[in-house]
Amino acid sequence: MATDASTAKSLATLVRHEAEVPTERSACGFRHRLISREDSDVAAWAHAVDIDGAREHFHKLGTELYYVLNGSGVVVLDGVEHPVEPGSLVHIPPGVVHAARGRMRVLVVGIPDIADDDLFYPETEDDCVEEKQS
């Protein structure tokens, strides 16, 4: 199937290097925003996250996929611990309370785009915003 030049121009392409992206504190550790809220015309967001213990939280709208790059530990989903290691993939649908224990580097992909107002903590059930590093 042929693609004309106008269609090709409307498709978003992106090449980004971790050393060039913002890094900030999050509920899970430190995240490197490879594709994030400031990008347009992307299907999802993707962060490389250095997890060193993650506080229990959930999202009402967002689905997350965790792919463990290195390290090991457990991902807790609605109170059930699941051991993870490099090569493990975890699917976290909206509403599932999740946390992580251990030290690991995880590629986190979220759909739809990340939103600070879609982060909730079960102990307060109030809208919470992730801490941002100044």
FENURGI-V637732 format. One record per helix or strand of 3 or more residues. SS is the DSSP state (2 for helix, 1 for strand). FROM is the first residue (numbers start at 1). LEN is the number of residues. If there is no record, write none. Layout:
BEGIN
ss->SS from->FROM len->LEN
ss->SS from->FROM len->LEN
END
This chain:
BEGIN
ss->2 from->5 len->6
ss->2 from->18 len->3
ss->1 from->23 len->4
ss->1 from->29 len->7
ss->1 from->45 len->14
ss->1 from->63 len->15
ss->1 from->80 len->6
ss->1 from->89 len->4
ss->1 from->98 len->14
ss->2 from->116 len->3
END
